[in-house]
Amino acid sequence: MEVSRLRALRGPNLWSRHTAIEAVVHCAESERDIDDMPAFENRLRERFPELDMLRPLGHDEAVSMAQALEFAALGLQAQAGCPVTFSRTAETVELGTYRVVVEYSEEAVGRLAFELAEELCRAAVDDRPFALDTALERLRELDEDVRLGPSTGAIVYAAAARNIPYRRLTDGSMVQFGWGSRQRRIQAAETDLTSAVAESIAQDKELSKVLLHAAGVPVPVGRPVLSAEDAWAAACEIGGPVVVKPQDGNQGKGVAVNLTRRDEIEAAYEIACGISEEVLVERFLPGHDYRLLVVGDRMVAAARRDPPLVIGDGVHTVRQLVDRVNSDPRRSDGHATSLTRIRLDDLAIARLTKAGLTPESVPPRGKRVVLRNNANLSTGGTATDVTDDVHPEFAAQAVAAAQTIGLDIAGVDVVCDSVLRPLEEQGGGIVEVNAAPGLRMHLQPSFGKGRPVGEAIIANMFAPGEDGRIPVVAVAGTNGKTTTVRLIAHILAQQGLRIGMTTTDGVYVEGRRIDTGDCSGPKSARNVLFHPRVDAAVLETARGGVLREGLGFDRCDVAVVTNIGLGDHLGLAYISSVEELSVVKRVIVQNVRPGRGVAVLNAADPLVARMADACPGNVSFFATERNHPVMAMHRAQRKRVVYRDGASLVASGGGLEHRIALAGIPLTRDGAIGFQVQNAMAAIAAAWGLGLDWQTIERGLASFVSDVQTAPGRFNVFDYRGAKLIADYGHNPDAIQALVDAVENMPSAPGSKRSVVISGAGDRRDDDIRQQTEILGGAFDRVILYQDQCQRGRADGEVLALLRDGLQHAMRTKEIREIHGEFLAIDSALAELAAGDLCLILIDQIEEALEHIDRRLREG
């Protein structure tokens, strides 16, 4: 068995909506049926007893080693606690070669699971040991390291429940919700509304106290100190027990409470000074330690925090009791679980010493042994939910404290006897207001019920009914994608929207290109959706990106599929037929927004029309012929269709019929350019699906011109010394046929000649390259062949030979020439043009070729 490729599908893909690892696995003949591998399955189960069934009950089909790898990779993740359920193995057209797809929740964990699964299978083949427990521990540790923490995770899950899209921006806790101009961002429990100034105030405990006191919020008296001696002096000024803490600390680090003796206070100062240059001494408030979570203008959760402690049983030592408490699976060393392990460090030992104990002491049965002076969960404390008990005035004081500091999300720490009465009545006080508060104690308290604090934070970020989404249109197909994308974007811009657009020419935002090259993949789509100025996105979605990584979005409002044609990279990535290609293109249709989304499909293309069955939303068909059976059926059901009726395009459906004159759509040249008519119909159906009014749609159609600036390389027409030049990026047989049909519809003078300049892309099949010139040979008098700058794996001259083969039976072509270099070929064609002639230039390097043509035009 050989795993030759491993890649992550990070969005909806050919196989499912799940994120997944896809591997290409080559199996030797003996590995294509594990029944031919004596004892393999038994050995596999001995090493991994929890492995699922490799074949359903009652089935007797062959199970390959690739499928064993699939189940092992999924099972290892599941046993490690990852929420994964989906996997699949599919044999390719190459005998013994399989594509193995396994869901992951964290990419790094999924990759490691594949690696360990391969190791497990090889161990079973070779009858070697496999350390299952070690493997599962590696997966668990990695999962804990890379997955979202409980606070961030709670917010993300709440967003997902409201269908708000999200994406992690870093390996840490920074997450974007929503897209484009409607996006919001968080980092843990901080949002993009959390002011840096407010956060700085919250970190400065003394300044916080000053502001809270000025606002009438009860706080303990105290002051900053500069030395151990000054700390003792401050304690004497305050009188009574004091608290010593770092002025800008967090998570209770370095906090010592209820101190009265000078040695205690000076020792506490040294510890706090090691955490912060400034230390605060303030009055110790007797009572319980409470944390109130404020979100916006509401208190949404409250918990009583108790310090880490153990309860004696008269038998075990303090150390043994701590070990027993730490064995609780809810406790870990980090923040991934609901509780943190208790540490027997210097602070804990100092607290024991104060109580006359050591770690080896055996406390009597029932004795509570407190191991720390603070009650933070991060130091091993516990939390009891008291949300329902909080007095309204008590809650109002917490909200006032958060708003005084300026925090939209705040953890307000209060010390008092009870939350049942107003704070002032019991002499309690607010001791801290924290930015980016931890949510663990409210999500999974040690005692009491958890609170939906993630939902509260999302509700404060997004109004009811808002999902943070902008309109997204995805366009796929063999031909016409880029022009359709540009036309839809142009129509949307008529509404005053700021449009983000991806094409094979680059990424555009508000009409300005921000990236170059072929940008029709998922990375470019994500970049547009990340952009904060984009109000709507129109995304060309190519086959390669879907196969390589999946979609760059979770769903779209409109999916447009123009056609499925021959020669569109068939033979690559195990896609060998147009039927298989249509399954890839169909992915955008499968991920249309359920209910409200629209798939715009070419009714005249059977493979495209069939995609309607996979659409979870509505379907709009378009075709030139209104009486096409698919169109007729759809119209009879009063569903939306767009078709041609003489000199007009007609949009019909739901009792509405709207006509648009082709004369008002310059792109179509009064309807003479058939493929542009189809592109216009697709764009009309898409804009209609987005709910645009007809005045806006018609204004966009009328003002869109297919020139070099608007749609470079897409049937750009020029006048040159009385001749007509057409530059186009057509690169497959269907596109060539559409261009020939368009040329045939253009008027020509008697005696005029037609010439074409063409090369061929090396990554097409031989037959597809030949077919291009077979089509051209029946429509052009002169053919000039040139070799592409990049042969894409072909030998020098190989593509030209195939193009010549296609011209062997040309019905019209009388002259065939070969020229090395695209620009020389263009110059040669231009030099031979006479007034009235027509020249079709099939360009390879779009920008460079168009610039070259422009220079020749300016030279006259």
N, C-alpha and C positions, 0 to 999 in steps of 0.2 A: 504494500500500500504506500502510495506517495501523495502527500498533500502539496499541490503545486501552487496554490494561490489561496490567500486568506484575506477577505476584505469585509469591511463593516457596511451594512445597509442601514443608514442612519435615519431614513424616513420611509414612508409607505413605498412598497416595492413590488416586484413581479410576484412575490410569494405571499405577502400578507401586509397588514398595516403595522406589524410589529417591527421594532428594530431587531436586526439579526446579523449574525456572522455567516458569511457564505464562503464555502471552501470548494475548490475543485479537487476531487480525489480520484486518483488513478489506481485501479485494482488489477492485480495480476489475474490470469485466468482462474487460478485455484482459489482466489479470494472473492469471486463473483457469486458464490453460493457457500455459505458457511457450513452447510451440510457436507461439503467436500473437505472440510477442515476438521478432522476427528478431534473431539474433546474441546474444541475452541469455545463453544458457548458455555459449557460447564466451567471451564477455567475462568471465563470472563465473569460469570456469576459468583464464583468462589472469591474473586477479588473485589467484586462490587455487587453484593447480594441484593441491593435495592434497585438494580437495573430493571427497567420496564420490559414488558414482553417485546421481543423483536419482530414478531408477526402476530396479527390478530388471531383469536381462536377460530378454528375451522378453516383457516387459510393455509395453503401449502406452497405458495409461490416462493421463489428463491429469495434469500436474504443475503445481501452482499456485506463485505467488510465495511463499506462506506456507511451502510445503515447501522451497523453496530457502533461505528464512530459517532453517528448522529445521536443515537439514544444515550450513549455514554456522555457526550458533551452536554446534552440537556439534563440528564439525570444527575451529573456531578453538581451542576449549578443549583438544581432543585434541592438536593441534599444539603447544600451549603446555605440554604435559606433564601435563595434568589427567586423572585416571583416570575418564573418562566414556565410556559406550557407548550409553545409551538415549535415544531421542527418538521423538516421534510427532506427527503432525498429523491432526486430525479436523475435518471440516466440520460446522458447527452447522446448526440448522434455518433460520437466516438465510442466504440465498443469498450466496455470496462471503465469508462470515465463518467463520474457522477458529480452532480452539484449538490452539496450537502448544506442545508440551511438550518440554523439553530438560533432561536430567539435569545436575546440578552437583555438584561436590565441595565447593566453597566458594561461599556465596551471592553474595558481592560479585563474585566472578569470573564466575559465571553471568550476573549482571545485565550486567556489562560486555561479556561475549561477545555477548549479545543486541543491545546497542547497536552494537557493532562489526559484527555480522552485518548489521544493518539498513543501516549505512553502506556495507558492501561491496555489498549488493544494489542500492542506489541508485546507487552508482558504476558498476556494470555496466549499469544501465538508461540512465544518462546518458552512458556512455562516458567517465567521468572516472577519474583515477588513484586507486588505493587502496594505502596504504603498509602492505603485509602485514607486513613485518619489524617495523615500529613497533608495529603492533597486537599482534602476538605477544609483543613485549617488554613492552608494557603489561600484558598478561595474566599473563606470567610474574612480573613484579615484584609485581603485586597478589597473586598466588597465594602468593608467598614471604612477603609481609607478613602475610597473614591466616591462612595455614594453620598447623597445629600444628608446633612445632619438632621436631627429631628425637628429643629425649629424651621429651617429652610424647607425641609420636606413637607411639613404640615401646610405651609403656605402654597407650595407647588401643587400638592394633591388637591387643595381647595380650589385652586385655579383650574386644574384639569377637570374637576367635577362640574365647573361652569363652562366647560368647552373653551376656556381661554388658552390660546397656544402659549407654550413656553419653550425656552431654550437656555441651557447653561452657557454663560459667557466665559467662565473660567473653570478650572478644576476645583475651585472652592465653592463658595456659596453665593456667587453673583449670578442672578438669573434675570432674563428678560421675559416679561409677559406681554403678549400682544405683538402687533406688527406696526412698522412704519410710524406714522405720526400719532398712532394711538397706543404706542408701547409704553410700558412702565417697567421699572427695574427695582430689584431688591438686592441686598446683601445681608444674608441671614435675616434678622428682624429689623433691618433698616430699609427704608424705601427711598426713592428718589425725591421724596418730600422731606426727608430727614435732613434738617439744616446742619451744615458743618459747624456753624456757630453754636447751635443748640447742643450738639454733641460735645463740643469743647466745654461748654458751661457744665454739662452733666458730669464730665470727667473732673472738673474742678470742684471738689466737695465744699470748700469754703465759699466760693462764689455762689454755688447753688443755694447754700444756707442763707446767704445774704439776700438773694432774690426772693426766696421762699418766705423768709421772715417779713420782707417788705410787702409781700402780697397777702400777709395775714395767715400764712400756713404755719402751723406749729412745728418747730424744729428744736433739737436739743442745743443748749448753749455750748460754746467752745471756741477754740481759736487755733490757728496754725502755730507750730513750734519749730524751733531751729536746732535744738540739741536735746540730749537726754535730760540735762538739768532743766531746760526750759519746759520740757514735757511735765516734769514733776512740779514745776512752778505753776503751770497751767492747771494741773490737777488740784493743787492747793487753792487756787483762785475759784475753781468750780465748786469744790467741796463735795465729798461723797464719791462713790464709784465713777470711773470714767471709762471711755472707749478710746483706744489708740488705733489709728488706721492711716494708710497712705492717702494722700489728698487726691490722687488720680488713679486709685487702684480699681480692680474689678474682680468679680467672682469670689469676693471675700478674702482675697490673698492679703496676708499681713495684718488682718484685723484681730485685735485682742479686746475683749469686753470684760466689764465688771471688775476692773482693777482698782485696788486701793493702796497697796504697798509700793514704796518707792522703787524697790528692786524690780518688782513686776513691771511697773510703768517704764522704767529705763530700759529693761530688756525688750519690752514690746516696741519701744521707740527704735531700737537698733534693727529689729526685724522689719518694721514698716519702712525705715530709712533705706533698707536694701532694695525695696520695691519702688519707692518714689523719693525724690529729693526733698519733697515737702510732706510733712506729717501733720495730722490733725488730732487734737485731743478735745473730746467733748463729753458732756455729761452722759453717763450710762442711764438709759431708760429701762426700768424693770418691765417685764412683761414678755409676751410672745413676739416672735419675729414673723411678720406677714409680708408677702409680696402681692401687690395689686397690679394687674396688667391693664394699662390704659391704651386704647386704640381710638384715635380721633377724639371725639368728645364723650366717649363712653368707657366705663370700667367694664371689661368683658370677662375677667377671671380674677380669682383671689385664692391664695393658698397660705396656710400656716406652715412655716419651715421650722423643723427641729434639727438640732445639731447632731452630728454623727455620734452614736452611742451604742453600747452593748448592754445586755441585761445579764447579771450574774446568775449562775445556777449552782454555785457552791462546789463545782467539780472542775470546771475548765478555767484556764488562765485567761487574762484579758486578750493576749495574743491569739489564743485558740478561738475565743469568742469572735474576735474580729475576722479570723479566717472563715469561721462558719457563716457570718453575715455576708462576707464577700463571695461566698459560693453561690449566692442567689443569682440565677441567670439574668436577672434584670440589672445586675451591676457589671460594669466594665471599667477599664482605666480611662476611657475617653467619654465623649458625649453621645455615642451612638446608641446607647441604651437609656432606659428611663432613669436609672440610678447610677451613681459613681461609687467605685470601691473606696472604702475607708482606708486612709493611709496612717500607718504607725510611724510618723516622721517626728522630727524634733518638736514641732508644735504640739503634737498629740502626747508625746512623752512629757513635755512641760506641763500640759493640762493634767496628766495623771499624777505627776509629782505634786502639783498643788493640792490634789485630793488625797495625797499620802499613798499613792499606788505606783506600781511599775507594770510593764507589759507582762511580767511573770506572776503578778498577783492573782489570787483566785477570789473574786468578789463573791460575797454570800448570795444565796438565792434571792432573786427579785431586786437586787441593787442595780440602779441605773448608773452606768459609768459613762460620763460624757467625755468625748475624745477631742473636742475642739470648742473654741469659744464662739465660732460663728455657725450659722445654720445653712450655709450655701449648699446646694445640691452638688456643686462641683468639688466639694471637699468631703462628700460622703453623707450629707444630710438627707432628710426625708421631707416629703411635702404632703399635707392634708388639704384637700380642696374645701374651701369655705365660701365659695362664690355666693351661694344662696343665702348666706347669713349676714352679708355685709349691709350695714345700715345705710340708707340713701345719702345721709349727710357725710358719712364716712367716705363713701364712694366719690361724692362731689369734691371732697378735699383732695383725693388722689388725682382726679381729673384736673383740678385747679393747679396742682403741683406740676403735672406734666405740661400744661399749657403755659405756665409761668416760665419753665425752662425753654419751651418752644418745640417740644418733641411731639411728633405725630404718633409714635409708638414708644411707650415708656414702661419700665418696670419700677414701680414706686414701692420703696421699702419702708415699712412702718413698724414701730415697736410700741405695743400697748397691751392691755390686758385682754381685750376682746374686740371683735369687729361688730358686735351687736349694738354698740352705742356710739354716738358721735365721738370723734377723737378728742375734742376739747374737754369733754366730761370726765375723761379718765387720765388726763395728764400725759397722754402718749405724744408721739411726734413722728414726723417723717424724717428719716435719717439719710436717705439717698434717693435720687431719681436717676435711673440708669437708661442710657441709650442702648439699642440693640439687645434687649433683654432676652434671656433664654426662655424658651417656651416649654421645656420638658416637664416642668412641675405642673403645668396646666393641662398638657396633653395626656400625660400618664402619671397622675399623682400616686404617691405610695398608698394613700388611702382616699376614698371618695371617688367621684366620677370625673372623667376627663372632660375638658371644655373645647368647643370648636373654635379655638383662637385663630387657626389658619383661615377659616372662613370669615372671621371678623376682620382680619387684616385685608383680605381680598375685597370684602364689601366696602372697606374704607378707601380702597384704591380704584375700584370700578363701580359705577352706579348700577342699580338694578337693571338687568337686561343687557348691559354692556359686556362685550366679550373681547374687547381689545383688538378686534380684527379690522382690516381694511379690505376692500374688494380685491380679489385675486382672480385673474384670468390665466389659465394655462393653455397653451396652444401646442399641439403635436400633429404629426403627419409626415408625409414624405416630401411634398412640395407645397409651397405657398405659405409656410409657417411664418417666415420673417416678415413678409408683406402684411399678412393678417395681423401679426402682433403690432406692427407699426400703425396700421390703420385703426385698430381698436384703441391703442394708446392715444392716438390723435383725436379720436372721437371723445374719449373720456376727458381729455384736456380741455375740451370745449365747455365743460362744466366748471372750469376753474380749479380742477383737481391737480395736484402735483403728482406726476406719474413717474413710477419707476419701471424700467423695461429691460428685459434681458433678451439678447438675440445672438445669432452667430457672428455678429459684427462687434458686439461689446455690450457693456452695461450703461444705461442712460438714466439719469435722474433729472427731471424738469428740463429735458431736452439736451442736457450736457452729458457727454460721454465721460464716465469716470473709470472705465476699464476697457481694455481692448482685447481683441482676439475672439475666439469662439467661446461665448459666455452663456451657452444654452444648458448648462448643467446645474446641479443642486447648490454648489457653492455660490455661484452668482445669484441664484434665486434667494438664498439666505442673506446675501449681502444687501440686496434690495429691501428685503423685509426688515433688516436691521436699521436701515436708514431712517433717521427721525423726521425727515421732511417728506416722506412718500405717503400720499393719501390713497393711492390705488396702484396695484402692480399688475403688469401684463408680462407673462413669463414664457418665452419659447422653451419648450421642454423636449430635449432631444433623447433619442433612444439610448445613447451611450451613457449619459448620466443616470438614467433610471436603472440600467443594468449595473453600473459601477457603484452607485451609492444610494439609490432610491430617490424619492422626491425631496426637494428642499423645503417642503411645506406639508402640513398634515392634511389639509383639504383646500379645495378651491371653490369659488362661487360659480365660476363658469369654466368648463373644459371644452375646448374646440379641437376636433380632429378633422383635418382637411381631407386626407386621403391616405391610402396605403399603396405604395407603388413598388415596382420592381427596381432592383439595383440599389436599394437603400441600405448599404453595408451588409447585405446578406452574406452569410458565411463567416461572419465575425461573432465572437462571444457565443458560439453554439446556436446562433439564430440562422437557420438555413432555408426558411420558407417565409412567404408573406403572411401565412397564417400565424406562424410563431412571432413574426414581427408585430402583427396586430395585437397579440396578447401583451406585448411590451407597451405599445402605444395606448392600450386600453387602461393602463394604470391610472392616468389622470381622470378618466371617466369613473372608475371605481371609487375615486376619492373626491368626488363632487360633494358639496355640502348636502347632507341628507335633508330631504323635504324641500328646502328652498333653493338649492343649487340647480344649475342647468347644464346639460351636456348638449353641445351644438355639433351635430353629426352630418356628414355627407351622405345623403340617402342614396345617391347613385353608386356609391362604393359599397358592395355587399359586406366586406369585412368591417367597414366603419359602421354601417347601419346596424350590424349585429351587436355592436357595443351597447346599444340602448338597453339590452337586458341586464347589463352590469351596473347601470346608473342608479344610485340611491336617491337621486333627485328627479327633476323633470327633464324632458328631452325635446329639443327643437331640431327639426330636420331642415336641410337646405338642398336644393338641386335645381338645375336649369329647367328640367321638365316637371311641370306641376302634376301631371298624371302618372308619374312614376308610381308603381304599386305601393312602395313604402310611403311616399308622400300622400297618396290618395287615402290610404288607411289612416294616417295621422290626421289628415284634414277632416276625415269623416268623424273622428273622435273629438273634433274641435280643439285639437292641440296645435301648437305653434309650428308653422313652416314658413320658409322663405324661398320663393321661386321666381323664375323669369317669365314675364308675360309680354312678349313683343319688345317694345322699347322701354319697359319698366321692370323694376323688381317689386315684388309684392310680398308683404309680411302679413300672414293671416293666422288667426287663432283666437279661440275664446270669444268669437263673435266680432272680432276686430279685423279690418282689412285696410292696410295702409300701402299706398303706391309711391314709389320713388323713381323718377325718370332717370334712365341711364345717362342721359345727356347731362345730368347734374352730378355725375360721378366721373370726374376726369380720368381716374385710374383705369377705367374700362375702355376709354376712347370710343364713347357712344355705344358700348356693348360689343365692339369688334374683337377685343382681347378676351377670349373665353375664360382663361384661367384667372384673370383679374376680376371677371364677373363673379366667379365662384368665391374668390377671396372677399369681395365686397359683401356677398350674401352671408358668409360666415361671420364677418364683422358686425353686420346688421343684427343677426340673431344673437350674438354675444352682447351687444349693447342693449338690445331689447331685454335680454335675460337679466341684465344688471338694473333694469328699471329706468333707463334714461328716456327722456321724452323725445318725440320724433323730431321736433325742431332742432334739438341738439345733435341728434344722429345725422340729420340731413346737412346741417352746417359742417359737421366733421367730414362727411363724405365729399362735399363740394370743395372743401379747402385742402384736401389731401392730394398731392401730386407725387407721382412715382419718379422723382428725379434723384440726382446723385446725393443731394443733401438729405432728402426724406427717406429714400429707400435705395441705398447704393447697391448696385449689382442686381437689381430686381427690375428687369425690363426697362432700363434707362434708354430713352430715345434721343438721338442727336441729329442735327442737320450738318452735313459736311460736303461743301462744294456741290450742292444740289442732290447729293445722295443721302440716303437714310441709314444711320448707324443705330444698332441696338446692342447694348451691352447687358449680359445676363449671366448669372452664376449657375444656370442649369447644369446638372451634373449626374443625371440618371436618365434612363430611357423615357420614363413618364414625363419628366420635365422637358426633355428634348421634343417629345411629341406635342406637348402643349405649346411650346415655342413655335414649332412648325405650323400648327393650326393657326396661331396668332399671325404669323407672317403671311400665310395664305389669305387671311382676311384683310390684309393691308393692300390698298390700291397700288398698282404698278403700271408703269408706262410701257407701251409696246417696245420691244427690243432691249429692255433693261435686263440686267443680270443680277443674280443673287449669289452672294458668296458667304461662306461661314468660316470662322477661325475657331478651332477646337483642339483640346487635348483631352486626356482622360485620367481620372484618379486611379492610382495603382491599387488602392485597397478595395476596388470593385471586382466582381467575378469576371472571368474572361468573356462570357456571353453578354454580360451587361455592357462591357466596353464596346464590343463589336456592334451590339444593337443600336448604340447611339449613332454611329455613322451609317448603319443600314437605314435608319429613319431619315437622316440628313441627306443621304444620297438621292432620295426621291424628291427633294425640294430645292436643292441648291446646285447652281451651275459650277461653282468653283469651291473646292474645299482646301483649306490651308491647315495642315496638322502641325502642332508644336508639342514639345515635351514639357510636362510640368516641372517646376523647380524641384519639387519633392516627389520622388517616384513611389514612396510609401512601400518599400520592400521589393519593388520590381527591379529587374535588371535593366541597364541602359538600353533604350530602344524597344523594350518589350511591349509597352503600351502602344507606341506608334504602330508596331506591327499588327496588333489587334485592331486598331482603328482602320488600318488599310484593309484588313480582312473584311471588315464590315462594309467596305465600299466596292467589293468585287462585283456585286450585281447592282450597282447604283443605276437607277433609271434615268436620272437627269444629269448627274455630275459628269462633266467632260474633262475637268482639269483637277488634278490632285497634286498638291505641293507639300513638301516637308521643310520646316524651318526650325532651327534650334533657338529656342528662347521665345517667351510669350510676347515681349515688346517688339522684337523683330518681325514676328508673325503679324502683329497688328499693323505695323508700318507697311509691310508688304501688301496687306489687303487694302489699306487706305490708298496706296500709290496707284492701284489698278482700278479704283472706282471712277465711274463716269456719272454725270448727272442722271438722276432717275434710278440708279442702282440701289440695291439694299445689301447691307452687310451685317450679319449677326456675329457678334464676338462673344464667345463663351469664355469668360475670364476665370482665371484661377486665383491670382493675387488681387483681391477686389480693390483695395484702396490704391495700390501701386498702379494697377492697370487703368483705373479710372483717372488717376492723375496724369498718366501717360496720354490717354485719349484727350484729356482737357488741354494738354500742351499742344497736341497736334491740331485741335480745333482752333486754338488761339493763333497758331501759326498760319491758319487758313489753308 
